[in-house]
Amino acid sequence: MSEPKGSLVQGINLPAAVSLVVGSMIGSGIFIVSADIGRQMGSPGLLVLVWVITAVITVMGALSICELAAMYPRAGGPYVFLREGLGPLWGFLYGWTLLLVIQTGTIAAVAVAFAKFLSVLAPRITPDVFEFSLIRLRAPGELLFALFGRAPATPSYIEIGISWQRIVGIATVVILTWINVRGVKEAAWIQTVLTVTKVAAVGGLILLGLTIGRRPEVAAQNFGGFFANVSWSLAILPVMGAAMVGSLFSSDAWNNVTFAASEVENPQRNLPLAMVLGTTIVGLIYVSANFAYLSTLSFAEIQHAAEDRVGTAAAEVIFGDAGRTLMAIAIMISTFGCNNGLILAGARVSYAMARDGLFFRKVGSVDPVRHTPKVALWAQCLWTSVLALSGSYNDLLNYVIFAAVLFYFLTAIALFRLRSLKPDLPRPVRTIGYPWLPGLYCLLTGAIMVNLLFKSPLYTWPGLIIVALGVPVYFAWRRFGRPSPEGAAAG
């Protein structure tokens, strides 16, 4: 039987859904951010502890929203959860921030990361911005704080323009968008293949790092002094909270499968399973990878790896000079697969907003032949390309660290509110350990937010401004926007 024209189709089965979770989470972060965490924490044990805590918080988040995912298996995921649980404004602010920065900025950053590692194989693909296109601007966050006399002594700038790395990065986004436009089943199949490949590559690095590549003297030093020179006091908590920024973003996007909920087969069962299985798998991979790093590299080598490329340094120990090339290929596969998942999922949020009359109406349309939100996908591609050319995506991502955690916190709050306001709604899956587990999740994410407000004000306050700018936009869309004829329920 053929699918009705103009509707999304359920083309994502359970393995593909798990692959979407795992593939969207694993990008380039696990190969890089351990260096910065190591510098901040100053101890092998604390480095691993940061990753363990991050894994636990991420799995707790997945367990906390399983109930909402099963209740509202519609396109948009958290946009729908926040709309139903806290009100349309909060749903819009999530979609606004996701479209403006979180999803598109992440896609741009991951795409350029792909190009950076491609430059290992093709050195002509450099990050240098062409002279004729170079425009230098002061970082927006620093300009904001300069008004209050708190700008850093050494200013930083963003370079707007064209470089070979940005061109290659944009090309990968265009290719992956085209693949996703062709059909969700094709995109899901490619996602599964790429995820299996990248997990095999990372798993191989971990296995070899713990066996053949293990340096006994280095392992003895790292594990013998696992918590050496650690002063256990409450003062360590703010430092750990700030250090978790990198690991949290490396573990982000675990909820992206809910963005495409209406295209998942048997969503009441498969969405919760995919999130819990996916986050658990990635958490184990990340912690194991850090044990592999500590088995092959001294702690100082981790802290001061060239360009923070810890994964490459470990691969060079295992494979010699060929390790740099092998790791570059592995990370290219990883980032390509990561972006396929991000592109597939992200467009479904703007699609859902358009169906509610809160974004351009055309974005809420579905290709009658391919059954994909084609316009939403290409709109996402266009804005991602602008961010890539602006060179500002890394700054923008820093500004929404606080906002991302805020929306995770608010989604858990929506769970409590829906239990109170609509206790009789069908709940195919109920949150395990309610109210204690989601309550603890709210407590932990709330503590991270408070910590970031004080430890990283240069980034948290601009992030809040980005979110707040969505308020007048929301009321403008409410006044002048028109929902699509089918409405959001069709998604």
Summary of the structure (lengths in Angstrom):
residues: 491
radius of gyration: 21.9
end to end distance: 20.0
largest distance: 67.8
contacts: 1848
relative contact order: 0.21
helix: 73%
strand: 2%
